[in-house]
Amino acid sequence: MKILVLYSGELGKKVIQNLINPGNFCVSCGELCNHCRQARKSYANLIVGIHEFPQDLPTFIEQPEQYMPQKFPECDLILAIGIHPDLLIALPDVVKKTKAKAVIAPAEDSKKTPAGVLEQLRKELEAIGVEFEGPKPFCALEKTGKPIIDAFVDLGFGKPVLRIEMSPDGKMFIGAGVLRDAPCGSTWFVAKKLGWTDTPEYKETISGAHHSYPCTASMDKDPQLGDTILHKAGYIIREAVEDGMECAKKEKARLSAVCGEEISSSSL
């Protein structure tokens, strides 16, 4: 897969760093860092181009091509992160130039990335056979049956999935492993903060870690969600931890049942 990243703002920077996975990206452990992310593969080789747009562009852009690079590399997937709405509308032309097969344009702020603009972009791209997803927020991205976008999720980026380890009595988190990371990289941060904390206080632990990462989603109420996008992102990582806890409990029950059967068999 060849990925072109067009971005403006902090989220785009974090997504790029998370894809590249440099040694200094995650700072959750400070001086106690055990370099756990070194085992995670870098996807720097998949990035064929990066272009950052300034954040102080005019309110209305009549000629988007004036702000676009003169040349674009061919790619399979375009990540359009936090860019001006008028530049988003111009993406079909970029798609034609790059021969891209898919576009992901996450919405972290409904004012900067209006729902109407995303819907117009979706219609135009799908009309020419190009996959499109506009997750709100980016960590809401899931597999949808669209080959290129699903392949991006399969790399390990999208709606978080965690493997949770708890103490035998279930009262403490021993650790958490990241099976699928939020595109911004926050899942690793939250996972490390969970270690050796009390399970009854997991909501507070997650909320504190998620805010201190920090999440870049907007605190303004989103008309479609009926809540802030920041809160939505917080619910997503909480649900991921809860799902991981449930899986851990089921695995413990399964192992207990297996051990019980073995003991019963051996006593016959």
C-alpha positions in Angstrom: 0.0 0.0 0.0 1.2 3.5 -0.9 0.0 6.3 1.4 -0.1 10.0 0.7 -0.7 12.2 3.8 -2.2 15.7 3.3 -2.7 17.5 6.6 -3.0 20.6 8.7 -2.7 20.7 12.5 -1.6 18.5 15.4 -3.6 15.4 14.6 -1.9 15.0 11.2 1.6 15.2 12.9 0.6 12.6 15.4 -0.7 10.2 12.8 2.4 10.5 10.7 4.6 9.9 13.7 2.5 6.9 14.7 2.9 5.4 11.3 6.6 6.0 11.3 7.0 4.9 15.0 10.2 6.7 15.9 11.8 5.9 19.2 10.9 9.3 20.8 7.3 9.3 19.8 5.7 7.8 22.9 6.5 9.5 26.2 4.0 7.8 28.5 6.6 6.2 30.8 9.2 9.0 30.9 12.5 7.8 32.3 11.0 4.4 33.1 10.4 3.7 29.4 11.0 0.0 28.5 10.8 0.7 24.7 7.7 -1.5 24.3 6.8 0.1 21.0 10.1 -1.1 19.4 8.3 -4.4 18.7 5.7 -2.6 16.6 6.5 -2.3 13.0 7.3 1.0 11.3 5.3 1.8 8.2 7.5 4.7 7.0 8.1 2.7 3.8 4.4 2.9 2.9 4.4 6.8 3.0 5.1 8.1 -0.5 4.3 11.7 0.2 3.5 14.2 3.0 2.3 17.7 2.5 1.4 20.1 5.3 -1.0 23.0 4.6 -0.8 26.1 6.8 -3.6 26.7 9.3 -4.0 30.4 8.5 -5.6 30.0 5.1 -8.4 32.3 3.9 -11.9 31.6 5.1 -12.9 30.9 1.5 -10.6 29.5 -1.1 -11.9 30.0 -4.7 -8.9 28.4 -6.4 -7.7 25.4 -4.3 -5.1 24.5 -6.9 -3.1 27.6 -5.8 -2.5 25.9 -2.4 -1.9 22.5 -3.7 1.6 21.0 -4.5 2.5 21.1 -8.2 3.1 17.4 -8.3 1.7 14.5 -6.4 3.1 10.9 -6.2 0.9 8.0 -7.2 -0.7 6.3 -4.3 -3.4 3.9 -3.2 -4.7 5.8 -0.1 -4.9 9.5 0.7 -5.2 10.5 4.4 -6.7 14.0 4.4 -6.4 15.1 8.0 -7.7 18.5 9.2 -7.3 20.3 5.9 -9.4 23.3 4.8 -13.0 22.4 3.6 -12.4 24.0 0.2 -9.3 21.8 -0.2 -11.3 18.7 0.8 -13.8 19.5 -1.9 -10.9 19.7 -4.4 -9.7 16.1 -3.5 -11.4 14.4 -6.5 -8.9 16.2 -8.7 -6.0 15.1 -6.5 -7.4 11.5 -6.6 -7.3 11.6 -10.4 -3.7 12.8 -10.5 -2.5 10.3 -7.9 -4.6 7.4 -9.1 -5.7 6.9 -5.5 -8.2 4.1 -4.8 -9.3 5.4 -1.4 -9.6 8.5 0.8 -9.9 8.8 4.5 -10.9 12.2 5.8 -11.4 12.1 9.6 -13.5 14.7 11.3 -12.0 15.9 14.7 -13.8 19.2 14.6 -17.2 19.7 12.9 -16.5 23.4 12.2 -13.3 22.7 10.4 -14.5 19.5 8.7 -18.3 20.1 8.1 -20.5 17.0 7.7 -22.0 18.5 4.5 -18.5 18.8 2.9 -17.7 15.2 3.8 -21.0 14.0 2.3 -20.4 15.9 -0.9 -16.9 14.4 -1.1 -18.2 10.9 -0.4 -20.7 11.2 -3.3 -18.1 12.6 -5.8 -15.5 9.9 -4.9 -17.9 7.0 -4.8 -19.3 8.1 -8.2 -15.8 7.5 -9.7 -15.3 4.2 -7.9 -13.1 5.5 -5.1 -13.5 4.3 -1.5 -14.2 6.9 1.1 -14.6 7.1 4.9 -15.0 10.1 7.1 -14.7 8.7 10.6 -15.7 11.0 13.5 -13.2 10.9 15.2 -10.4 9.0 13.4 -10.4 6.4 16.1 -13.9 5.4 15.1 -12.6 3.9 11.9 -13.6 0.2 11.4 -13.5 -2.3 8.6 -16.4 -1.8 6.2 -15.7 -4.2 3.4 -13.8 -1.6 1.3 -10.5 -3.3 0.4 -8.0 -0.4 0.6 -9.5 1.1 3.8 -9.8 -2.3 5.4 -6.2 -2.9 4.6 -5.2 0.3 6.4 -7.2 -0.9 9.5 -5.5 -4.3 9.2 -2.1 -2.5 9.6 -3.3 -1.9 13.1 -4.9 1.6 12.9 -8.5 2.5 13.6 -11.0 1.7 16.4 -8.8 0.5 19.3 -8.6 -3.1 20.4 -6.7 -4.1 23.6 -5.6 -7.3 25.2 -6.0 -6.9 29.0 -4.2 -8.8 31.8 -5.6 -8.6 35.3 -4.5 -10.0 38.7 -6.0 -13.4 39.7 -8.6 -11.6 41.9 -9.5 -9.2 39.1 -8.8 -6.1 41.2 -5.8 -4.8 39.4 -4.5 -4.4 35.8 -1.2 -6.2 35.4 -0.8 -4.8 31.9 -2.5 -4.1 28.5 -1.3 -4.9 25.0 -2.4 -2.9 21.9 -3.8 -5.1 19.1 -5.2 -2.1 17.1 -4.1 1.5 17.8 -6.0 4.7 17.4 -4.4 6.4 14.4 -3.0 9.2 16.7 -1.2 6.7 18.9 -3.1 7.4 22.1 -4.0 3.7 22.7 -0.4 2.8 23.6 -0.3 5.8 26.0 -3.6 4.7 27.7 -2.5 1.0 27.8 0.8 1.9 29.6 -1.1 4.1 32.1 -3.4 1.2 33.0 -0.6 -1.0 34.2 -0.7 -1.7 38.0 -3.8 0.4 38.6 -7.0 -0.7 40.3 -9.7 -2.1 38.0 -12.6 -0.5 39.9 -11.1 2.9 39.0 -10.6 2.2 35.3 -12.9 4.9 34.0 -10.9 7.6 35.9 -7.6 6.1 34.8 -8.6 6.0 31.1 -10.1 9.5 31.2 -7.0 11.0 32.8 -4.6 9.3 30.3 -6.8 10.1 27.3 -6.9 13.8 28.2 -3.3 14.1 29.0 -2.1 12.4 25.8 -3.8 14.8 24.8 -6.7 14.0 22.4 -6.9 16.6 19.7 -10.7 16.2 19.1 -12.9 19.2 19.5 -14.7 20.1 22.7 -17.5 21.8 20.8 -20.8 19.9 20.7 -21.2 18.1 17.4 -24.8 18.3 15.8 -24.7 14.8 14.5 -23.3 13.2 17.7 -25.3 15.3 20.1 -22.0 15.4 22.1 -18.5 16.5 21.7 -16.1 14.6 19.5 -13.6 14.5 22.3 -16.2 12.7 24.5 -16.9 10.3 21.7 -13.2 9.5 21.4 -13.2 8.9 25.2 -16.1 6.5 25.0 -14.4 4.6 22.3 -11.2 3.9 24.3 -13.2 3.1 27.4 -15.3 0.6 25.4 -12.1 -0.9 24.1 -10.8 -1.4 27.6 -14.1 -2.9 28.8 -14.1 -5.3 25.9 -10.6 -6.3 26.8 -11.6 -6.8 30.4 -14.5 -9.0 29.4 -12.3 -11.1 27.1 -9.8 -11.5 30.0 -12.6 -12.7 32.3 -13.9 -15.2 29.7 -10.4 -16.6 29.1 -9.9 -17.0 32.9 -13.2 -18.9 33.2 -12.3 -21.1 30.2 -8.9 -21.9 31.7 -10.5 -22.6 35.1 -13.0 -25.0 33.4 -10.2 -26.8 31.5 -8.1 -27.1 34.7 -11.1 -28.5 36.6 -11.8 -31.1 33.9 -8.1 -32.1 34.0 -8.2 -32.5 37.7 -11.4 -34.5 37.6 -10.0 -36.8 34.9 -6.7 -37.4 36.8 -8.6 -38.3 40.0 -10.6 -41.1 38.3 
